[in-house]
Amino acid sequence: MIRINLITVGKLKEKYWRDAAAEYSKRLSAFCKLETVELNEYRLSDSPSEKEILSALENEGNAMSKYTDGNGVYNIAMCIEGRQISSEELSAKIDECGTRGYSTINFIIGSSFGIAESVKKKCDFKLSMSRMTFPHQLARVMLLEQVYRGFQISNHSKYHK
């Protein structure tokens, strides 16, 4: 069974986001081993300088490296400059990872300032949900739903119409 790691910066604060994430986590348990890794967001001043932001991103990136480095890991950065794909294409990508021998797929969601360039360089794929901007907490739930949908597509279920 493939392992899916959702590596995020920050926690789900509101109960309704936690409940939604928990529902998709429960549903995904039939298809994969899902782990959600919530890394601490580095505190920045109210008007952070570019240098301060880059430093925070690198610190967050260093914390991510524990999960992104290693054999059998396929890293997907969730970022605005990533490629937009359909649910069917995401399903195919997940399937392809399994057939190519990857044991783990990491989906990486950075802070409100993004993901460190050093992490993006390690990623095998960059994925964008949309050209629109979403709150990180909503994006997390949307990603879990799309991963679930991907498994449903692979299994020819009626969930995806």
Backbone bond lengths (Angstrom), bond angles and torsions (degrees), N, CA, C in turn:
res aa  C-N    CA-C-N  psi(-1)  N-CA   C-N-CA  omega(-1)  CA-C   N-CA-C  phi
1 M - - - 1.456 - - 1.531 108.23 -
2 I 1.307 116.18 130.44 1.462 120.64 -177.67 1.526 110.27 -71.94
3 R 1.316 115.07 148.60 1.457 121.66 177.71 1.530 108.12 -100.13
4 I 1.320 115.83 133.05 1.460 122.16 174.92 1.522 106.94 -115.81
5 N 1.319 116.14 120.64 1.463 120.89 174.50 1.517 108.55 -107.24
6 L 1.302 115.93 127.42 1.449 122.07 172.70 1.525 105.68 -102.02
7 I 1.331 115.52 103.30 1.468 121.11 -176.30 1.522 107.18 -99.20
8 T 1.309 116.06 114.68 1.459 121.14 -174.70 1.520 111.01 -126.24
9 V 1.318 114.59 153.83 1.454 120.71 171.58 1.522 105.84 -101.97
10 G 1.309 116.34 119.86 1.461 121.70 -178.44 1.515 111.94 98.36
11 K 1.319 114.26 166.44 1.456 122.25 -177.01 1.525 110.25 -111.97
12 L 1.331 115.00 160.25 1.460 120.25 172.11 1.532 106.77 -79.11
13 K 1.300 116.23 116.79 1.466 120.14 -173.05 1.526 113.17 -86.20
14 E 1.311 117.50 -44.91 1.454 120.45 -176.09 1.527 111.09 -85.33
15 K 1.328 114.95 145.53 1.455 121.41 -177.88 1.527 111.91 -60.07
16 Y 1.333 118.09 -38.95 1.458 119.66 -177.47 1.529 111.62 -65.04
17 W 1.337 119.03 -32.47 1.470 120.45 175.11 1.522 109.74 -70.41
18 R 1.331 116.74 -43.36 1.476 120.25 178.93 1.532 110.31 -61.32
19 D 1.344 116.57 -41.60 1.469 120.34 179.14 1.533 111.55 -63.31
20 A 1.326 116.52 -43.54 1.473 120.18 178.93 1.522 110.63 -63.24
21 A 1.334 116.98 -45.30 1.470 120.78 178.91 1.527 110.41 -62.59
22 A 1.326 116.97 -40.48 1.465 120.89 179.63 1.523 111.31 -63.68
23 E 1.335 117.20 -38.01 1.465 120.25 179.10 1.525 111.02 -63.65
24 Y 1.330 117.58 -45.58 1.464 119.41 179.07 1.522 111.37 -70.18
25 S 1.310 117.42 -33.55 1.472 120.22 176.07 1.515 110.12 -61.64
26 K 1.329 116.35 -42.99 1.470 120.97 178.38 1.526 110.04 -62.27
27 R 1.320 116.69 -45.91 1.467 120.38 -179.81 1.527 111.64 -63.50
28 L 1.318 116.19 -38.74 1.470 120.43 -178.24 1.521 112.92 -69.93
29 S 1.314 118.06 -20.46 1.468 120.69 -176.83 1.529 112.67 -60.53
30 A 1.322 117.90 -20.54 1.474 121.12 176.78 1.525 112.33 -75.18
31 F 1.348 116.69 -18.07 1.455 120.74 -172.36 1.526 114.84 -116.11
32 C 1.322 116.74 -25.08 1.468 119.97 -174.25 1.521 109.84 -156.13
33 K 1.311 113.95 168.18 1.459 120.28 170.62 1.523 106.22 -94.77
34 L 1.315 116.48 107.80 1.459 121.58 -176.64 1.513 109.98 -99.40
35 E 1.327 114.96 131.42 1.465 120.48 172.64 1.520 107.38 -129.30
36 T 1.319 115.13 132.41 1.458 120.64 174.31 1.521 107.70 -104.78
37 V 1.313 115.36 122.54 1.465 122.29 -179.84 1.519 107.11 -109.30
38 E 1.322 116.38 114.31 1.458 121.51 179.54 1.520 109.15 -103.49
39 L 1.310 115.24 107.84 1.464 121.07 179.45 1.518 110.14 -91.07
40 N 1.321 115.69 152.21 1.459 119.72 179.40 1.520 110.96 -69.73
41 E 1.327 114.08 137.57 1.460 120.18 173.64 1.516 107.40 -85.25
42 Y 1.326 115.87 132.41 1.454 119.53 -179.22 1.518 109.66 -75.66
43 R 1.317 114.61 133.07 1.470 120.51 -179.33 1.521 109.64 -72.78
44 L 1.319 113.80 135.18 1.459 120.57 178.56 1.524 109.05 -122.20
45 S 1.308 115.91 160.31 1.460 120.01 176.06 1.525 109.76 -67.42
46 D 1.325 117.19 169.41 1.465 120.97 -178.78 1.524 112.84 -62.53
47 S 1.312 116.72 -33.12 1.470 121.83 177.26 1.526 108.65 -126.80
48 P 1.339 116.28 75.42 1.471 118.76 -173.85 1.526 112.48 -68.75
49 S 1.315 114.86 144.47 1.466 120.68 174.63 1.522 108.55 -77.02
50 E 1.321 115.96 164.53 1.468 121.06 176.93 1.530 110.08 -59.16
51 K 1.310 116.56 -39.76 1.468 121.76 179.87 1.533 110.62 -63.63
52 E 1.328 116.73 -41.12 1.465 121.31 179.31 1.532 110.64 -65.53
53 I 1.328 116.14 -41.52 1.462 120.72 178.85 1.527 110.57 -63.85
54 L 1.329 116.95 -47.38 1.465 120.74 179.70 1.517 111.82 -60.97
55 S 1.323 116.51 -38.72 1.461 121.14 178.12 1.531 110.44 -63.89
56 A 1.330 116.84 -44.08 1.470 120.66 178.58 1.525 110.56 -63.08
57 L 1.333 116.95 -43.30 1.469 120.47 179.29 1.519 111.12 -61.77
58 E 1.321 117.29 -41.47 1.471 120.39 178.76 1.527 110.96 -65.71
59 N 1.329 117.48 -39.41 1.465 120.03 177.00 1.525 110.73 -62.69
60 E 1.334 116.08 -43.81 1.464 119.89 176.95 1.524 110.21 -63.96
61 G 1.319 116.82 -39.64 1.466 121.55 177.89 1.517 112.51 -62.59
62 N 1.322 116.50 -39.15 1.468 120.51 177.09 1.526 110.70 -61.94
63 A 1.332 116.62 -39.39 1.465 120.08 178.04 1.528 110.74 -67.00
64 M 1.322 117.53 -32.46 1.468 122.06 179.71 1.524 112.14 -71.60
65 S 1.321 117.07 -29.26 1.467 120.53 -173.20 1.522 112.54 -60.19
66 K 1.300 117.86 -24.96 1.467 121.94 176.24 1.531 110.43 -58.10
67 Y 1.332 116.37 -29.96 1.461 121.77 -177.35 1.524 113.24 -102.38
68 T 1.329 116.90 -29.86 1.466 120.20 -173.06 1.515 113.54 -85.25
69 D 1.323 117.53 -21.24 1.460 121.01 -178.78 1.522 109.51 -89.62
70 G 1.299 116.42 148.94 1.459 120.05 175.05 1.512 112.48 128.44
71 N 1.309 114.84 169.00 1.463 122.09 179.78 1.518 110.36 -81.75
72 G 1.313 115.79 147.81 1.451 120.92 175.40 1.516 114.40 76.10
73 V 1.343 117.13 15.66 1.466 121.71 -177.47 1.528 109.61 -111.01
74 Y 1.331 116.20 129.74 1.457 122.80 175.35 1.524 106.58 -112.34
75 N 1.331 116.17 117.30 1.457 122.06 -175.16 1.523 111.28 -101.42
76 I 1.328 115.48 130.17 1.460 122.01 177.42 1.525 107.89 -121.60
77 A 1.325 116.28 117.26 1.463 121.59 176.97 1.516 109.06 -88.71
78 M 1.294 116.61 128.90 1.460 121.96 174.69 1.523 106.38 -89.70
79 C 1.322 116.14 106.22 1.465 118.97 -175.40 1.522 110.73 -150.61
80 I 1.304 114.94 153.42 1.461 122.20 -174.16 1.526 112.26 -59.82
81 E 1.328 117.35 -33.03 1.463 119.50 -178.97 1.525 112.78 -84.39
82 G 1.336 115.84 2.03 1.454 120.09 179.13 1.513 112.22 -71.66
83 R 1.310 114.84 175.58 1.458 122.08 -178.70 1.525 109.69 -86.93
84 Q 1.297 116.92 138.14 1.459 121.87 174.35 1.524 108.16 -89.27
85 I 1.333 115.30 129.70 1.466 120.37 -179.61 1.529 109.25 -131.73
86 S 1.309 115.59 164.38 1.466 121.02 178.22 1.529 109.98 -82.04
87 S 1.319 115.15 168.39 1.467 120.57 175.53 1.523 110.67 -60.55
88 E 1.337 116.37 -38.92 1.470 120.23 178.58 1.526 111.26 -64.27
89 E 1.325 116.57 -38.77 1.469 119.88 178.35 1.525 111.50 -68.45
90 L 1.334 117.42 -36.85 1.466 120.00 176.10 1.522 109.85 -64.79
91 S 1.321 116.47 -41.75 1.462 121.08 176.90 1.530 110.52 -58.27
92 A 1.318 116.23 -45.99 1.471 120.95 179.49 1.527 110.93 -63.67
93 K 1.333 117.26 -37.59 1.469 120.69 179.75 1.527 110.18 -65.32
94 I 1.328 117.12 -42.62 1.465 120.68 177.52 1.521 110.12 -62.29
95 D 1.340 116.45 -45.52 1.472 120.70 177.71 1.527 111.10 -60.30
96 E 1.320 116.26 -43.83 1.463 121.51 -179.12 1.530 111.04 -61.23
97 C 1.315 116.50 -39.56 1.467 119.30 178.52 1.522 110.54 -60.24
98 G 1.329 116.32 -41.64 1.460 120.19 178.68 1.517 112.23 -64.86
99 T 1.333 117.29 -43.46 1.460 119.91 -178.34 1.528 111.89 -72.76
100 R 1.326 117.39 -24.29 1.464 120.29 178.36 1.525 112.38 -86.00
101 G 1.329 117.02 2.14 1.453 120.64 173.38 1.522 116.16 92.75
102 Y 1.317 117.53 9.49 1.462 119.21 176.19 1.523 109.02 -75.37
103 S 1.303 116.21 134.81 1.464 120.23 178.36 1.525 111.74 -95.04
104 T 1.328 116.18 -19.59 1.466 121.13 -175.50 1.522 110.78 -137.35
105 I 1.327 115.70 136.41 1.461 122.01 170.37 1.524 107.09 -116.69
106 N 1.308 115.88 122.97 1.460 121.79 176.31 1.521 109.20 -102.06
107 F 1.312 116.42 124.93 1.459 122.21 169.37 1.519 106.21 -103.10
108 I 1.322 116.63 122.23 1.460 121.24 -172.59 1.519 110.13 -111.72
109 I 1.331 115.57 120.67 1.465 122.40 175.89 1.522 106.55 -115.32
110 G 1.322 116.35 118.24 1.453 121.18 -178.15 1.515 112.78 -83.23
111 S 1.296 115.20 -165.77 1.465 122.22 178.46 1.530 109.48 -81.48
112 S 1.313 116.05 -174.12 1.467 119.73 179.39 1.525 111.73 -65.21
113 F 1.334 117.15 -16.36 1.465 120.91 176.64 1.525 111.93 -95.01
114 G 1.330 117.11 0.12 1.455 120.15 175.80 1.512 113.83 105.48
115 I 1.319 114.07 -151.03 1.466 123.30 -177.16 1.522 107.72 -125.02
116 A 1.312 116.60 140.65 1.468 121.76 179.21 1.522 110.32 -57.70
117 E 1.328 115.87 141.92 1.468 120.98 177.84 1.526 111.23 -57.82
118 S 1.328 117.51 -35.28 1.466 120.49 179.73 1.524 111.16 -62.06
119 V 1.328 117.87 -34.21 1.465 121.76 177.72 1.523 109.64 -74.18
120 K 1.326 116.74 -44.73 1.469 120.22 179.97 1.524 111.42 -58.14
121 K 1.330 116.73 -36.93 1.470 120.30 179.69 1.518 112.12 -64.91
122 K 1.331 117.29 -28.87 1.460 121.92 179.05 1.521 112.24 -79.28
123 C 1.322 116.54 -15.00 1.462 120.23 -173.26 1.525 111.76 -78.02
124 D 1.316 114.03 143.39 1.457 121.94 178.88 1.522 111.68 -82.12
125 F 1.329 115.82 -22.54 1.458 120.82 -177.35 1.520 108.45 -153.25
126 K 1.329 115.53 143.69 1.460 121.63 174.87 1.517 107.24 -114.80
127 L 1.325 115.97 125.04 1.455 122.20 -174.08 1.526 110.12 -119.74
128 S 1.320 115.48 134.37 1.462 121.62 174.51 1.519 108.15 -117.14
129 M 1.313 116.66 132.48 1.463 120.30 177.48 1.517 111.42 -73.84
130 S 1.317 115.81 -31.43 1.450 119.96 -174.21 1.519 108.43 -175.46
131 R 1.319 115.71 164.95 1.458 119.23 172.37 1.525 109.86 -79.56
132 M 1.339 116.49 -12.37 1.459 120.69 176.31 1.526 109.57 -77.32
133 T 1.313 115.75 161.10 1.460 121.94 178.28 1.523 108.62 -101.96
134 F 1.336 116.17 133.70 1.461 122.21 178.18 1.518 109.61 -122.75
135 P 1.331 117.17 151.54 1.462 119.00 171.85 1.522 108.98 -61.27
136 H 1.322 116.32 144.50 1.471 120.16 -177.25 1.523 111.86 -57.06
137 Q 1.323 117.10 -36.87 1.454 119.43 -177.90 1.524 111.27 -67.35
138 L 1.317 117.50 -39.50 1.462 121.13 177.00 1.529 110.17 -68.79
139 A 1.315 117.39 -41.61 1.467 121.46 179.24 1.525 110.34 -58.59
140 R 1.305 116.39 -38.18 1.465 120.63 179.54 1.519 111.12 -63.36
141 V 1.321 116.88 -45.75 1.464 120.64 178.86 1.531 110.19 -66.23
142 M 1.327 116.63 -41.66 1.471 120.57 177.99 1.529 110.66 -60.28
143 L 1.318 117.44 -41.92 1.461 120.50 179.55 1.527 110.76 -64.37
144 L 1.328 117.29 -44.27 1.468 119.87 178.06 1.532 110.54 -59.29
145 E 1.335 116.46 -41.89 1.462 119.37 178.95 1.519 110.43 -63.25
146 Q 1.321 118.28 -41.52 1.461 121.22 -178.51 1.531 111.88 -68.46
147 V 1.319 117.27 -35.80 1.471 119.90 176.01 1.537 108.72 -65.54
148 Y 1.339 115.83 -43.88 1.471 119.62 176.59 1.529 110.56 -59.98
149 R 1.324 116.55 -45.64 1.465 121.61 178.46 1.532 109.83 -59.32
150 G 1.334 116.65 -40.61 1.462 120.61 179.01 1.520 112.38 -58.92
151 F 1.328 116.20 -44.28 1.466 119.52 177.22 1.524 110.78 -65.88
152 Q 1.320 117.24 -37.40 1.460 120.54 178.73 1.539 110.61 -65.12
153 I 1.320 116.29 -39.99 1.472 120.51 177.33 1.529 109.78 -61.55
154 S 1.318 116.49 -46.03 1.470 121.13 -179.88 1.526 111.89 -60.17
155 N 1.315 115.48 -31.51 1.467 120.94 -178.27 1.525 113.23 -96.29
156 H 1.344 115.40 11.33 1.469 121.96 175.63 1.525 112.63 53.72
157 S 1.317 116.68 40.86 1.467 120.37 179.92 1.523 110.37 -84.18
158 K 1.323 115.52 171.38 1.458 121.12 178.86 1.527 111.84 -84.11
159 Y 1.331 118.22 -4.60 1.464 121.20 -177.84 1.526 110.90 -58.95
160 H 1.311 116.24 -43.73 1.461 120.47 -179.03 1.532 109.05 -93.73
161 K 1.297 115.46 119.32 1.472 119.59 -178.08 1.503 110.72 -112.18
